Amino acid sequence: MTMMNARVHPLGRCISRLAGGLAATLASQAALAVNDLPGGPKVNQLNLHEPVTRIAADQMWLHNMMLVICLVIFVAVFGVMFYSIFKHRKSRGAVPANFHESVKVEIAWTVVPFIIVILMALPATKVVVAMKDTTNADLTIKATGYQWKWGYDYLKGEGEGIGFLATLDAAQREMSDAGKPEGDNYLLKVDNPLVVPVGKKVRIITTANDVIHAWMVPAFGVKQDAIPGFVRDTWFKAEKVGDYYGQCAELCGKEHAYMPIHVKVVSAEDYSKWVDGKKKEMAAKADDPSKVWELAALVARGEKVYAANCAACHKADGTGAGPIKALDKSALVLSDDKSKQIQVMLNGAANGAMPAWKQLSDTEIAAVITYTKNSWSNKTGQLVQPAEIVAARK
C-alpha cells in the first residue's frame, strides 16, 4: 500500500510543477507589488500629479482646458470632414461645386483660429508669469546639482546658514545593484530631505557644479534647470503638509537615475524645531581644521564620508567600474606625493568625470583621502591632516 501511494501519475507531477511555478510567480509579483506613493507617483498614473501648490493647480487646469479645446477642434474638423465625405459621395450623384474665392470662408478661417489662439494664450501667459515671480519669498534656498546628488544651502529666512547634501539612501542603491526593488519609494528615498514650512513662499535658486541637472517636483509644478556657471530660480508655496518627491529631469550621466529629490513640508512649529536641531547638529559636527588627528580616528571618519559620497562610483571595495578608476592599488592613491590626490578632490579630474568635492569640509576631505590610502590593499600608513587641505585651498 505504501509503495502504491508513493507512485504518482506523470500527469499529476506535471500539474504539481505547474502549480508550483504559478505559486512562485504570484509570490514574486506580490513581492514586487507597489502602492500609490503620497506626494509621488501613483500606480498606472495617467494624469498629472495631485497638485499641492496654486501654481500646480493652475497648470493642471490649463492642461485640461487645452485638451478640451483640442478635442472640440478635433471633433468639429473631422465631423465636418466625414459628414461631407458621406453626404457628398459619388454614389449619391453629388456634383462638386465650382467656385474660386469666398470672402466669408477667408474671414472665418482667419478669425476663428485667432480667437482660439487668444483663448489659449491669455491663461497660459498668466500662469507662466506667475511661475516666474520669485519676489517676496519667505525662504530662499540654493539647490546645487552634483554628479549625483543635491546640495542645499539656506540663504535667507528662518534656517539661514544651514547647508547639507542629499544623497540617495544607501539601502536603495543596494537594492538596485541586487536587482531586488522594494517599497513604494524605491529610488526616491534620500538621507537628508529638504525641509520647508507649509504655507510659506520658498524661492529655489538652482545651479550646478559639473553638468546640467534639473530640479523637478511635479506636485509643486516646479521644474528648473541647474546649469554650471549660471543661476536660475523658481518658487513654490506648498499648501499641504507631507512628503513630496521628484527627480533630476536632465540626463546628467550614468547615475542619473539615482538622483532623487525629497521635500518634506512641515508645520511652522515643526520647521522651527527642525532648524534648531539642524543648527545644533551642524555645530556638533563642525571640526577645527587645526586639530591634529590620529590615523585610526581619521580612517574611521573617512569610511563614513566614502560610503556617503564615493562608493556609488568607486564601489565599496574600491575596485571601480568601467571608466571609473579603481582606488585600490591606484598609483595616485599610493603615491607619497599627497598633494596630487588633494588637488583631484578639490578640483576634479578627467574633464568632470571625477567631480570636484570642495563642498566637503577640510576634515572630511582629509579623512576620505586618508581612508583610501589605508584601506583594501592600500596599507600606506600615510595620513592627511585637515590643515593640509586648508593650505591647498588657498
N, C-alpha and C positions, 0 to 999 in steps of 0.2 A: 504494500500500500504506500509506504514511504517513497519507494522508487517511482511509482506511478504518479504521485503528487509532484515529484520533483521534475517530471518531464513536462515541458511546455511546448505547445504547438508553435511552429515558426511564425505564423500569423500573429500569435499572441505576443511573441518577442518584438515583432515589428511595431505593433500598436504601442507596446510599452515604451519602445525607444522614441516613437513619435510624440507620445505624451510627455516623456521626459524632456525632449527637445523643446516642445511647446512651453512647458513649465519654465524651463531655463530662459527662453526668450522673453516670456511675460515678466519673469523676475528681473531680467536685465532692463526691460523697458520701464518697469516700476522704479528701479534704482535710478534711472536717468530722468524720470518724470520731474517736471518743474511746475511751479505755480506762478501766478502773476506776482511781479515784484513791485510793491507800492513805491512810487517815485521812480520806477524804472520800466523796463519793457514788460509787456503782457504776453501771455501765450497766444499765438496766432493773431497778433496785433495787426490790424489793417489801418486804423485811423492814427492821427497824431497822438502824442502823449497827453494824458489828462493835464490841463493847464493849472498852474498854481500861482501864476502872476497875471496881471492885467494884460501885459503885452502878449503873453502866450495865448490868452483867451481871445484877444483881438486877431491874432494870427490864425487861430482855428476858425473864427467867424469869417475872416477874409477868404480863407481856403475853401470853406463850404460855399460861400457866396459865388466865388469864381467857378466852382464846379457846377452850381445851379445855372449860372449864365451860360456856361459852355454846353450844358445838357440841353437847355432851351434852344440855343442856336443849332445844335446837332439835330434835334427833333424837327425844328422848323425847316431847316435846309433840306434834310433828307426826306422829310414828309412831303414837301413840295415836289422834290425831285421824283420820288416814287409815285406820287399821285399823278404827276404829269406823264411819266412813262406808262402807267397803267391806263389813264384816261385817254391818252392820245396815241395809243398804239396803232400800228399799221393795220392790224386785223380788224379794227373797227372802222377803217376807212378814213382815219384822221389825215388831214392835209396840212402840212406845215405852213405857218403864216409867212408872208413875205414882206418884211419891213426892215428899215435900216436903223434909224435913231428913234429914241424915246426919251424926251426930256424928263418925264416923270420917273422912269426907271433910273436914269442917270442921277437924279436928285436923291431918290430913295436909297440906292446902294452907296451913296456918299454920306448922306446924313445919318442913316441908321447905324453904320459901323462907328461913326464919330461919337454918337450918343452912347453906344455900348462901351467904347474906349473910355469916355469920361466917367461913366458909371463905375468902371473898374479902377480907373486911375485915382480918383479922389479919395476913396477909403484906403487904398494901398499907400498913397503918399502920406496920409495922416498917420498910418501905423509905422511906416519907415521913419518918419520924422521923430515920432515918439521913441522909437528904438534907439535913436542916436542922441537923445537928450540925456546926457550924463551929469547935468548940473545939479547942484544942491543935494549931493549924496550924503547920507549919514555915515557911511563907511566906505573907505577906499582900500582896495586890496590889489596888489600886483601878483599876477599869475605868470610864472616863468616856465616855459616848456623846456625840458631836458630830455635827452635820449636815455631812459624813457620813464619819466616821472614828472610831477609838477612841483614847483616851489612856490610857496605862498608867503607874501610879506604884507602885513597890515600897516598901511602907510598913514591912514588918517581915521580919526574916530576912536571909539572905545576899542581897546586892544592894540592901539598903535605901538609898534616896536616888536610885536610878535612875528616870528618867522619860522617856517619849518618846511620839510619836504614831505610829499605824499606819494608813497610808492605802493605798487600792487602788493597785497598781503602775500607773504612768503608761502603760506599754505595753498593759496590759489595757484601759484606758479608750479608748485609741486604736483598738484592735481593735473594741471595742463601737461606737464612733462610726462606724467604717468599715463595720460590718456583716460583719466577717470574723473570727469567733471561731476561735481556735486553741489547742491544748493541752488536757491533761486538767484543768488547774487554772484554766480560764477563769473570770475574775471572782472568783477566790479568792486570788490572789497579792497580797501586801502588801509594802510597802517595809521595814517593821520588824516581824517577827513577835514575838509574846510568847514568851519563852524561860523554861522551868521545868525543874527537875531531876526525873528519874524516881524513883518510889517515895517522894515527899515529899507531905505533905498541903498543898495550896495553897488558901488562902481567897481568894475573889474578892469584893471589895466593889464593888457597882455603883451608879452614879448617872448623871445626865445633865446636860448644860449647856443644853439648849434644849427638846427634845420627848422623848417617851417612846421609848426604844430597848429592845432586849433582847439580852443576851449569851448566845449559844447555841452549844455544841459537842456535836453528837449522840454522838460516840464516847465522850465523858465522861459522858453522861447529865445534862448541865447546861443549864438554860435559866432565866435570871433577868432580870426586867425592870429597866431602868435608868430611874429616874423623877426628873425635875428636883426638887430640894429634898428628896429622900428618899434614904436609904441602905439598900440591901438587900444580902444576902450569900448566897453559896453556896460550894461547895468541890468539889475533885476530887483524886484521887491516881492519876496515870497509872502503869500497871504495865508499860508498853512504850515504848521509845524510838521516836520517829518524828515525822512532821508530821501534825497534825490540824486539820481545817477546820470552820468554821461560818459563820454569817451573822447579821446583825441580824434578829431574828424579830418585830419590831414595826414596822408600817408607819409610817415616820418622815419621809416627804416624797419628792420626786421622785428623789433619788439613793439611795433605799433599797436598790436592787439592787446598789449599788456600795459596800457597807459590810461587807466580809467580815471574818472572824476567822481568824487563822492562829496556832496554838500549836505551838511546836517543843519537844518533850520530849527532853532530852539526859541523858547520864550525869552523875553528881555532879562528876566531874573536868572534863568539858567545860563544865558550868554555871559552875564556879568560874573557868575561863578566860574564859568569856563575860562574867561580872561584872567581872573585872579589865579586860578590853578595853573594855567599855562605859563604865566609870568613867574610863578614860584618854581615851576618845573625848569624853565629856562635858566633861572638864577642858580638852581642847584646844579645844572649841567655845565654852567659857564666854567671854563677852565682857565687857569692862569698860564699864559703861554711861556712864562719864565720858569714854570715848575719843571724840575728835573725828574724824569720818570725812570723806574727800573724796568728792565726788559720784560719780565713776566707780566707786569701790570699793563704795559703798553701793548703787548701782544693780545692780551685778553680784551682790551678796549678795541683794538684793531679788528679782531674777529667779528665783533658786532657791526662795525662800520662796513666791513667787507660783505657780510651777509645781506645788509640792507641796500647796498649801493653797487657792488661789483659782481656778486655771484651770478646775477642774471645773465651776464655776458661771459665772464671768465670761468663760470662754474664753481661750485663749492670746493672741488678738488684742485682748482687752478689750472685745469688742462685746456681751457678754451674750447672753441668750436668753430669749424670752418675758418672764415677770415679773422676771427677773434684770436689773438695770440695767446698762447699759454703763458702763465706766470710761473708755473712750476718748471724749474730748470732754465728759466729765462736768463739770457746773458745780461740784460738790462737790470733785472732784479738782483742777480748775483754779483754785479759789479761793485767794486769798492768805492766807485765814484757815486755817492748817493745823490748828488745834485742832478744827475740825469733823470732819475725816476721822479724826483721832486718837481722838475720842470714839466714832465709829462702830466703829472697830476694837476699842476696849476694851469697849464696852457693847452693841454690836449695833444693829440698827435694824429698822424695819418689823415690829414685834411678833415678832421672832425669825427673820424670813425671811432677814435678814443676821445670822448668829450673832456673838456676842462672841468675840474672839480673845485674851483675857487670858492664855491658856496659853502663847502665844508670848513669847519673851524681848523685852526692851526694844529690843535691837538688831535683832531680826527684824521687829518692828512698824515701827520707823523705816525699815528697809531696804525693806520692801514698799510703804510709803507713798511713799517717795522714788522707787521703781521706777515706780509708777503715774503719778506726776507728771512723769516724764521718758521715758515710753515711748509707742509708737504715734505719734499726732499731738500728744500732750501734752508739749510741749517747754517746760516752765515754768522749768526751771533751779532750781526750789526743792529744798531739802534739809531733811530732818528728822533731827535728831540724837537718839541714844538718851536723852540727858539730858532731852529734852522729853517723852519717854514716861514717864520716871521721875517727872517733875513732875506729869504728867496723872493718874497712878495714885493720887496722894495725895488 
